[in-house]
Amino acid sequence: MLEVGEGVDGRALRRWVELGLDTLGERCHEINTLNVFPVPDGDTGTNLLATLRAAADELGGPVDGALSVGAVAEALARGAFVGARGNSGVILAQGLRGVADSIAGLNTVDGRDFARALDRAATTVTGALSTPTEGTVVTVLRAAAGGAGRAVVDTKSLQIAVWAAADAAATALEDTTEQLDVLAAAGVVDAGGLGLLILLDCLVEIVSGQRPDRRLRLTSTPVTDAGGRDIADHAVVEHDGVSQDYEVMYIVDGSDRARIGMLRARLGELGDSVAIVSDGSAGWSVHVHCCDPGAAVEAGIAAGRLRRIAITGFALEAHRAGSCDRSAPVQRIPVPGSGRAVLAIVSGDGAAALFDAEGATVLSEETAADPRLLLDAIRSLPSADVLVLPNGWVPEQHIVAVGAQARDGYREVMFLPSSSMIQGLASLAVHDPGRATVDDAFAMSEAAAATRWGSLRYATERALTWVGTCEPGDSLGLAGRDVVVIEHDLVAAGVSLLDKILAAGGELVTMLVGDGAPDGLAEQLTRYLDDHHPELEVVVYQGGQRSDLLQLGVE
């Protein structure tokens, strides 16, 4: 317990986090049960707990001696930013960011510092949300800041300020039921607001040594719908008549405020519950509820470099085809049977025949370029498990989005790391439907990773590469996705590329000849290998792909 007027230091803030984790853990289910806004998915308590745990992890283990409260607050804000889960987690992370910015450089915090920090947190959270809504945690936070501010007009007492903030939050929380239609219909208070009050009451206990004994009206009616089901079991929310089936989150690095502003506007067109929060330097955490997760990810890519992409489906029902338009005809998705299917994305008739002969279902790269058609192809397979070989034709953001939508209660879908058709063929060669799916996927992924691959192309424009500047018409040799050879002659480029890829050894070279390859290219390269690497086995297939003149792999 602190004496009246005494400030709180970093060690006390660490104790608050520990107590907050324990208390949120105890009341997590209670918070989840109240969760009906912005999405009735019953995970607000879970997300708050996960976000605060991520914040605590940034602090590391116990530290002896006095700690700067500003330094602890900054660490908490960083950890929460990276580990934020869900809409409530993003709001908590941004609130901690506001607090950290307000008390930066302070060793201890008194009542007036605390009131300013809460006010900064409320302002920061409100600014992060595209459409702040009354009757939510934002309202409760703003009330807490107002209560603290009024309490310290004539005093610096931290105890008085913290008690006033928590009491004001409790009053505001009970009022949320009547401020938001969806809460009134369910007869509950805002779940995120309850989580905030719990954390404020934990701070009261740290500062005063007393846990507030509250008798709050959290519900006025049973938390069920017309069918008698628990609200928390619902998984689709409608705003203005439009359902949002997915929650998309990611971190954007290397951007700026102008591009983030355009991203916010674009996400507002795609969905709702848009929140974009800053880490205080050059990163932004993005959250949106939408029905096209691929488009949401693509919007982020236009704004900067993405990491920690997370897509959560609110309702992946087997009878729906992923459309958000409920007036559209419902597509019936066949319930898969047993067994395992391999779907391979290919280019060229020859390559298609090779994959088909190995038992894979083939999809052209033109079709797979449309994520909706790729999703339809996966869902049309009558198998409980589907292994997808993208073979370099499916962008990463589509893999994430389609994978999230394709997985449901009936089917497991795994995209394997094949970056080229050569790697896809190597992967398919070790496919064994008699193995457990996870073991088969591991073996196929390992085979793909063990296959070094390259390709030959003609340069179509002047460009700077790792090995110099190429001009239109130059012959390029690529190891993976990187240009490592520039020559005027295509055969010379092929020879140089083979030497580079074979520098680490190998036993088998596979060549896949493209549609535009000049006559005799594969034969000349094969003769070179026979003369200089007679120990190697060489296999040549006519692939017919339109992108690379030749793909080659070494195993």
Helices and strands as residue ranges (DSSP letters): H 10-34, H 44-59, H 69-83, H 86-102, H 111-128, H 137-151, H 158-179, H 181-186, H 191-208, G 231-233, E 237-239, E 242-244, E 246-253, H 257-270, E 271-278, E 283-290, H 293-303, E 305-313, E 340-346, H 349-357, E 361-364, H 365-368, H 371-379, E 385-389, H 396-406, E 412-415, H 421-429, H 437-449, E 452-458, E 463-465, E 468-470, E 475-479, E 482-487, H 490-501, G 502-504, E 508-513, H 521-532, E 537-542, E 550-554
